[in-house]
């Protein structure tokens, strides 16, 4: 049965990567894949439970009492399956709340200040400003949203498309790199953070400089392609700007600060209260919702607007949320068969226990396939080692919280997707918005992205060798 589950999983994964060719949404495939894998698992659950959970199963049955139905199937549903649903739900609710907050801020003009901050007539200065603004914003927002916001800003600043493509390429690199050094900047780092593989302080302290190196190296080369002035910069003609939003400038800034600063403070909320991160997200969303409703009431708009949170909720990308649900639950089924842990041990043997080799290969693979299932699979391959276990067995040092393996996994999976434009959500959305071809990106940015990727790993190695 294990072989069947693996074959089904790999086949489903292949179909997901072929989404554009098959014209079938990857979410539908992921949901079908998760149900199929768990159906096959349940068909042989007695063997799996007795092989991997025998002691806990017997203890669970003894607690039920005499005459209770303590079957393996019941144990799987009440103990194993529910636990995986809980872990997955934490990530789903976090993403759903974060996406809603970002949509509320964007819809109500909260990101207009970005255009005001990066505006300049120098092409090179604009490149540096756009790149680092993207880099830091993507540490708070998801890469997809950051890319959309920055390209929309870019269109208002750079009218020449052939020049704008250079900026768009750097936006993709910066969005992916910025998400890698923050616990809430990318889906993969969110997964690692919620599970406890990395901590807020650990990833900020040790992955920030590698992430900076990842964008500075290509940035130094790209700037030589831009040596003139930006034509027709919006806002320099003296025209009075038009406010297309329901709120005043001060109210838009309030929406921005409550939403974005609230996202930044979620890790602090977790450490202070001990509650799961998605509860912090829900707190921020509720405050933002109450504030915007108050603004509408004061302006006497009532229900005569489509920018209310209750309406914005209808535009949230539920397809993406359901994709994460499907793929994470499919990986959970695969994990329960013992395949992932066996694969992890084999990788350790092949690489000689070198975390740089394993995570580097994962980063390169993420330029072709989605990094979410890749990271989810790796999290299933290896357990988080305790300090005591690492002290007794030095081979486990890389797997303690904030260990080399976990931090490099977040960095490599996030930045490796920049090597090919189809390797990340940021690349795909830039490809669609600016009509960037695969060949153009391959010619002008793939090698630069790879150079940045390797440079970041080298900086991380230097940190571990001389600083931490």
N, C-alpha and C positions, 0 to 999 in steps of 0.2 A: 504493500500500500504506500510505503514511503516513496518508492520510485515513481508511482503514479502521481503523487502530490508534487514531487519535484518537476516531473515532466509538464504537468498542467501549469505549474507556476512559471516555468521558463517559457512555455508557449504563450501564456498570457502576457508575460513581460515583453516578449517579442512583438506581440500585437500592439501593446501600448507604445513601443518605440516606432511602430509603423503607422501611427495614427493619421498622419497627413496623407499617406498613400492609400490607406484603407477607407478613409473618410468616415471612420467610426470613432466617436468620442472616447478618449481613453478612460473617462470616468465610468462609462458603461462596462468596459472590459474589466476594470479594477474591481467593481462591485461584484460582477459575475465570478471573477477569479477568487475573491475572498469567500463567497458562499460555497463555491465548488471545493476549495481546499478544506474548509471546515467540514463539509459533508463527507469527504473522503476520510478525514481524520476521525470523525465520529464512527464511521463504519469499522474502524479498527482500534477504537479507544481503549478497549480492555488491555491490549498488548502495550500501548503507549503508556498507560497509567501504571501498569505493573513494572514497566521497564524504567521509567523516569520518576515516578511519584509513589512508589510502593509504600514507603514508611508513612508518608503524610496521608495516603489513602486509607491505610489501616487505622490511623489515629482518628481520621474524620469519621469512619464508620463506627468506631467505638463510642464517639460522642453522640451519635444518633440514637443509640439505645437499642435494646432487643426488639426485634420485629420490624424495625425501620428498613426501608428500601435503600440500601447503600450500594447501588450499582456504580460501575465505572462511569457510565454515561451521566448519571446524576452528579457524580463528583466533578466531572469535566465542566458541566454547565454551571454548577454552583461555586466552584473554586477557580478553575483555570480560565474558562471563557469569560466569566464576569470580571476577573482581574485584568484580562487583556482589554475588554471593553472599557473598563475604568481608565486604564492608562491611555488608550486611544482618545477617549472622550476629553481628557484634560487638554490634549493638543488641539482637538477639534474646537472646543469652546474658546480656547485662547485665540486661535486663528479667526474664528467667526467674530469675536468681539473686537479684535484688533482691526480686521478688515472694515468693520462697521465704523469704528472711530475714524479711520483714515478717510473713508468715503464721506463722512459728515464734515470733516475739516476741509476736504477738497471741494465738495459741493458748495460750501458756504464761503469760499474764497480765502481760506486760511493760508494757502500756499502762495498767495500773490506776492508776499514779501520776498520770496526766493528770487523772482525776476528782478525786483528792485535791488537786491544785494549783489547779484552777479553782473549787472549791466555795466558795460564798458565798451570803448571803441577799439581797443587792441584785441586782435584775434588770439594772441598768445595769452594775454592776461585773462581773457574770457575762458580759454581752455582750462587754465589752472583753477579759476574760480568755479566753473561748472563741475570739474572733476572732483574737487574736494568738497563742494557743497553736496554733490551726489553721494560721495563717500560717507559723510557724516549723517546725512539724512537717512541713508539706507541702514544705518546702525539702529535706527528707531523704527522705521517703516519697513514693510516687506520690499524685496528687490523689484518685484513687478510694479507696485504702485510708485516707487521712487523713479523708476525708469519712465513711466508714463508722465509723471509730473514734470520731470526734467526735460523730456523731449518736447512737451507742450510749451514749456518756458523757452526752450531753444528755438522753437519755430517763431516766436515773437521777437527774438533777438538776431537770428541769422537767416536772412531770406534766401541766400544762395545754397541750393540743395547739395551741390558737390562739395562745398566747404562744410556744410552741416553734418555730412556723413562722418567726417573725422571726429567731430564732437560726439556724435551718437555712439561711435565705437568706444570712445573713452567712458561714456556714461555707462555702457554695459559692463566694462571692466571695473569701474568704480562702484557700481551698485552691488556687484557680487563680492568684491573685496570688503566693502563696508559692512555687509551683512555677516562676514566671517568673524569679526572681532567683537561682536555684541551677542549676548545671550538671547536677545529678542530680534536680531537683525535678519535672520534667515530661518526658514522652516527647520533646516537641519540642526542649527544651533539651538533653536527652541526645543527640539526633541531631546538633544543631549542635556540641555539645562534642566528641563522638567524631570528627566530621569535621574539627575544627580551626577551625570558623568563629568560635567564641568560646572564651575561656580561663576557667579558674576565677576567677582574680583579677579579670579584666576584667568579667565579668558580675556578680560580687558587688559590685564597687566602683561600677559605673555604673547598674545596674538596680535595686539595692536600694531607693533612695529613691523612684523612680517606682512600684515595687510597693507601698511603704508608702502613698503618696498614693492609689493605686488602691483601698485598703480604708478608709483614714481618712475620705475624703470621704463615702462612703455610710454609714459607721459613725456619723458625727456626726448624720446625719439619722435613722437607725434608732433611736438611743438615746432620742430624744424619744418614741418609741412605747412605751418600757418605763420605767415610773416607780414600780414597786411593789417588793414583796419576793417572793422565790421561796418557794413553799409546799412543805412537806414535803421539805426538802433531805435527801438520803440521808446518813446518818452523824451526824445531830444528835440522834437519839433515845436514844443510849446503848446501842443494840443492838450486840452483838459481831458484827463482820463475819464472814461465812462465806467460807472459802477453797475455791473450786470447782476449784482447779488442783492439779496433781501436785507442784508445787514450793513451797518456803517463800518468804516475802517476800524474803529476801536473795537466794535463787536467781533469783527473778523479776526482781529488779533487775539481777542479773548478766547475765541473758539480754537485757534491754533495752540495757544499756550496750555489750555486745559487738556486738549486732546493729546498733543505731542509730549508735553512735559509729563502728563499722566502716564503715558507709555514708558517713558524713561524711568519713572519712579516705581514701576511694577516690581522689579527685583528687590527694592527696598521694602515694599509692602510684604513681599514673601518672607524676607528675613525677620521682619518685626513681628508679623502676625503668625507665621508658620503655616498660613493657608496656601493652597495651590495657586500658582500664578494666574489662572483664569479668573479667580475671584477678584484679583486686583484689576484685571481688565474689565470685569463687569462693574466694579466700582467706578472706574473712569468713564465708562459708557453711560452709566446712570447719571453721573454728575453733568456730563456733556449734554445729555438728553434734557435734563431739567433746565439747564442754562439756556439752551436754544429755544425751548418752549417759552421760557420767560421773555426772551428777546422778541419772539413773535407776538406774544400777548401785549408787550409794551408798544410795539409798532402797529398794533391793531390789525394784524394780518389774518388772524383766525386760521381757517383751513385753506386760505386762498394762496397756497404755495405748494410746490412739489419738493421743497428742500427740507421738510421736516424729517426727523429720524424715522418715524413710522413709515414714511414713504421711501426713504433711502434704503430701508431694510429689504425692500422688494428688488433692489438693484444689486444686492450683494451676490458675488459669484459663488452660488451654492454648488455648482459643478466642481469647482476646485476643492471645496470642503468635502464633498462626497468622494472625490478621488483619493484624498488623504485617508478617509475612513476605509475605503476598499483596500488600498495598498497596504496600510498598516495592519489591518486584520488578516490579510493574506500572508504577510510576513510573520505574523504571530502564529498562524497555523503551521507554517514551515519551521518556525523556531521550536514548536512543541514536538516535532518529529525527531529532534536531535541533529538534524542535518547541518544547521548553521554552526553549532558548537563544534561539530566534527570538521567542518570546513575551516573554521577559525584555527583549530589546532594544526591542520595541514598547512595553512598559510604561514603559521609560525615556524614550522619546520623548513619550508621552502625558503623563506626570507631570512632564516637564521635568527629570528626574533627581532629583526630590524623594523621598528615602527615606521621609519621614513620610507622604506621600500613598499610596505603594505599600503600605507595611506597615500603615497605618491601614485601607486597604481590605481587606487580608487579615484583619485583626483582626475587622472587621465581618462578613466572610464566614464566619469561624470560629464565629460565633454560630449559624450555620445548619448548616454541614457540618463534618465531622471535621477537626481541625487537623493531624493527622498527614500525610495526603496533601497538604494545602496547603503545609506546610513542606517536605516532601520535594520537591514540585514546584518551589518557589522555590530550593531548594538545587541543583536541576538547571538552573534558568534562568541562574544566575550562578556564576561561578568565584570562589574566594578570591584576591583580588589580592595581589601581593607589594608590600612597601614601595617597592621600586625602580620597579615599574610605576605605583604610585600617585603617586610623585614626578614621573614623566614625564607622567602623565595625571591631573590633579586629579579628574576624574570618577570615578576608581576608588577614591578615598579611603574611601568608604562601604563598600567591599567587602573591605578588608583584614581580617585577624583582629581581632575586637572592634570592627569598623567600625560606624557608625551603623545601616546596613541590617541586619546580622546581629543586633545586640542588640535593635533594635526589632522584628525579625521574631519573636524568641523572646518578647518582652514582649507584643506585640499578639496573636499567635496563642494565647498562654496565657490572657490576661485577656479578650480579646474574646469568648471562649466563655461568659463569665458574663452577657452581655447578654440572652440567652434561656436558659431553663433546659435546653433540649434541646441547647445548644451545647457542652457539655462532659461528660465522664464523671462529674465531681463533681455536676453538676446533675441528670443522669439518675438517679444512684443516690439522691440526696436526694429526687427526685421519687417514686421507688419506695418508699423507706423511710418517708417522712412523708406520702405521698399528696398531694403538692403539685400543684395543677393548673397547666396552662400559663397560664391566664388570671390566676390569683392572683399568680403570680410576675411576669407581665407588668405587672400593675397596681402591685405593691408594690416590685419590685426592678429591673426592666429599665432604667428611667430612671436610677436610682441607680448601677447597674453601668456604664452608658454614661458618666455623669459621672465616675466613678472612672477609667474607661479613658482618657478625654480628659485628666483631671488628671495621670495618670501620664505621658502623652506630653508634656504641658507641662513637668512637672518634669524630664523627660529633656532637653528642649530647653534649659531653663535651665542644666542641668549642662554641656551641650556649649557653651553660649554663655559661661559664666562660670567653670567649674571645670576641665573637661577639654579 
